[in-house]
Amino acid sequence: MSATSSPLTALQRQLTHPKSRSRFDTALRSWSAQDPALEDIGTHERLSEVLAGRDYARHDDVLYALLQRAALAGDEGVVAGEVVLSAMVPAVPGIVGRVIRASRAAIGTFGARRGITGGGVSANEAKTDVQAGVIGHLWEQIRCYPLQRRHHVAANLVFDTQSATLRALGVDVRQAAADVVTMDDVVVHQPPAEKDASEELLELLSWAAEQQWLDEEEAAILAARYFGEQMGRDGVATDRQLGTLFGVSQPTATRRRARALGALAEAGREWQRAGQA
């Protein structure tokens, strides 16, 4: 696949075009004067700076405010959706990679699936088709985001997009998930007829953060490991990648990740006792 012809490259060109950035800046200036959550975010450049920082509660507030506007009909909803889409574009390659691996795994376990192209998922499923599907589903999730979900907004968008793309490929994400999935030392028990393992892990992370079993740093590390755009061969971010992301050495990232997993394991036991699982 030529990078110059890929759907992602075309989208990036569209979103970074001077006319698009001018529209974004005009809208953000107006919204920042009206919405306290968007105060001091009067340009797309400033939005990028805020979302690149480590104030994750602010990330949620900003993205949630934009998604509220993206739910509106008319031009305002479209522009707000495009602003969020631009912010989420870095997550697309990771989603594409996970979808392709999950689809190929489903072939071996459950047989061929329908596929985006209608010809069935296979190892030869065109990456361009998957990429286009992910972008399309991400747009749908942005415009139709369930506004009752105010926390871990970016992770929610990533997970919902991944799940929607797998369903479009004909992969039953509930059937494909094991009854009990072990991720590092954390065992997530999953009712296969109701939700898949990734969804349950995301719910556990969200619950653990809200109940203060995890501090802000621990929640951020685990969200980046399992739901971020960077990943190693096993489908999750490596400690080296986490270290680069958080500006620390690999040994420090390993220690922090291990501490976060320990806290999550404790939270998981309480989560089950509370009847959440």
N, C-alpha and C positions, 0 to 999 in steps of 0.2 A: 504494500500500500504506500503510495507516495504521500509524504507529509503535506505536500502542497495541495493535494486533492482531498484530504481527509475532512470529514464533517467537523471535527474539532478545530482544525486549522481555519476552516471557513468561518466558523462561529467566532473564533478569537479575532479574526480580521474584522468581522462585522462589529463586534463589541468594542474594539479599540479604535475604530474609525473616528476621525475628528468630529464628524457630525453626530455620531452616537454619544461620544463623551460630552459634547456640548449640550445635548438633550439631557443627559444624566445630571450634569452640573446645574442646569437651569432648574430641574425638578428638585434636586437635593437642596438647593438654596431656599426654595419655597417651602419645602417640608421641614427644614431645620428651623425655620421661623415659626412653624405651627406646632411641632411635635417635640416635647421635651426629650424624648428618647433619641431624637436625631439632632439635638442641639450640638453645635460645633462640627456638624458633618455637612458642610455646605458644598463640597465638591467630591467627585469620585475618587480623587487622589487621597483626600482626607479619610474617606470611607475605607479605602485599602489600608491606610496606616492603622486605623482603629482595629480592623479585623486581623491585622498582622501582629497585634500586641497580645498580651497575656491576661487581659481583663476579660475573662470568659463570660462573666455575668453581663458585661457590656455588650459582648458579641450577641448574646441572646436578645437583649433589649433592642439592639439596632436591627438585627435581622427580623425579629418579630414585628417591629414597627413597619418595616418595609413590606413584609408579607401581608400585613393588614391592608396596606394600600394595593398590593398586587392582587388582592381578592376583589377589588373594585372593577366594575365594568368600565369600558371606554379607554381613552388614551392613558389616563393616569395609571390604571391597573397594568397596562402593557409596559409602560416605562418602568414602573416599580418592579415588575417581574423581570425585566431585562437587567436592572441594576443588581437584583439578587442573583440572577443567572451568571452575570459577570463575576460576582463574588465567589460563586460555587464552581466555576470552570476548573480550577486546579484539582478538584476532587474527581473529575470525570475519568482520567486515565486509570485511577485506582478502581473505580466502579467497573469500568470495562474489563480490566484484568480479572477481577473476582467473578464477574458474570461469565466470562469465557471459561474459567476453570470450573465453576460450578456446573455449567452446562455440559462440559465434557465429562465431568464425573457422573452426571445424571445419565449419560448415555451408557456408561459401563454398568450402572446399577439397574436402571429402569428401561433401557432401550432408547431409541431415537425419539426426539421430540419434534414438534411442528417447526419451530424456528421462525425468526423474523421474516425470512425470505419465503417461507411456506414450504421449503424443501426439507425441513428437519434439521435439528441441531447436529452438528458433527464437528470434528476437529478442524474441518475446512470452512466452518462458518466464517464468512468474510468479516474481518475486524471492522471494516467500514460500516457494515450493517449493524453490528453491535454498538458501535460508537454512536451512530445516528439514533438508534433506539434509546440509548442511555440519555442522550441530549433531549430527545423528545419527551421522555418520561420525567426527566428533571424539570422541564418546563411545566408539565402538567402538575407535578407535585408543588411547584412554586405557586402556580395560579390557584390551586385547590387545597392549599395547606390547611390542616385542621387547627383552627386558631385556639382551641383549648390547650394545645401543647406549647407552652411558653418556654420550656427549658430544653437545653441540648438541641437547639433548633437546627444547626448545621448537620449534626449527626442524624437527626430525624430525616432530614431531606436526603442524605446519602443513603440511609437504610431503605427508605420508602422507594427511592428511585431504583435501587438495586433489586428490591423485591418485585416491583412492577415490571422491570425489564425481564427478569427470570420468568414471570408469569406469561409475558408476551412471547417468550421463547418456547412456552409449553412445558417448562420445568415446574413441577409441583414442589415449591419450596418447603411445604410442610412434610410431604412424603420423603423428600430427599434428606431431611435432617434426621439425625439419630435421636433415639429416645433420650439418651444422656450424652451430652457433648462435653468433652474435657478441653478447656482452653487454658494452657499452662497448668497451674495447680487449682484452678477454679472449676468446679463441676456444676454445670447448669442443667437442672432437670427440666425437661421440656415435654409437655403434652403434645404429641405429634399432630393431633387433629386440630389443634388450636393455633399454635404459633411455632415459628422456627427458632433455631438456637440463637441466631444473630439478634432476632427481635427480643428474645428473652434476656440476652446479655445486655442489650441496650436498656431495657426496662430496669434490670437490676442496677446498672450503672446510674441511671437517673434516680432511682429510689435511694441508693446508697449515698449519693451526693446530697439529695434533699434532706435525708435523715442524719446527715453529717457523719456518716461512717467513713466517708472519704473527704479529705480536704480539697481545696480547689486545684492544687497541683496534682494530687493523685488522680482526681477525676479527669483532668486534662491529659495526663500521661496515658491512661487507659483508653480514653476516647481516641487519642491519636494512634495508639497501637492497633486497635481493632477496627476503627471506623475512619481513620484518616486516609489521605490520598497516597501516602508513602507505604510501601510494603516490600518485604523480602520474599524469598521463594516459598515460604509457608503461608503467605497470604496476609501476614500482619507486619507491622513496622518492626524492624530490628532495633536492638538497643543502640547501635551506631546511628541509625536514622533518627531515633528519639533524641539522642545526644545532640545531633546537629540541629534538630528542630527546636530544642529547648536551650541550646547554648551551653551544654555541659559535656564533660568527657564521657566516653562510652562506659567506663566503670561506674561513674556517678549515675548515669542513666539506668544501668543494670540494677544498682542498689535501690533507686527510687521506684523503678518498675516492680521489683520484688516486694518492696514495702507496700506499694499500692495494691498488688495482688493479694498480699496477706490481709490487708484491710478489707478488700472485696470479698475474700473467702469468709471472713467473720460476718460481713454484712449479708452474704448469701445464706448463711445458716439462720440468721435472724429473720431474713426475708421469708424463708420457708416456714419458720415457726409462726410468723405473722400471717401465713396463708396467702402470700403474694404469688408464690410459684405455682 
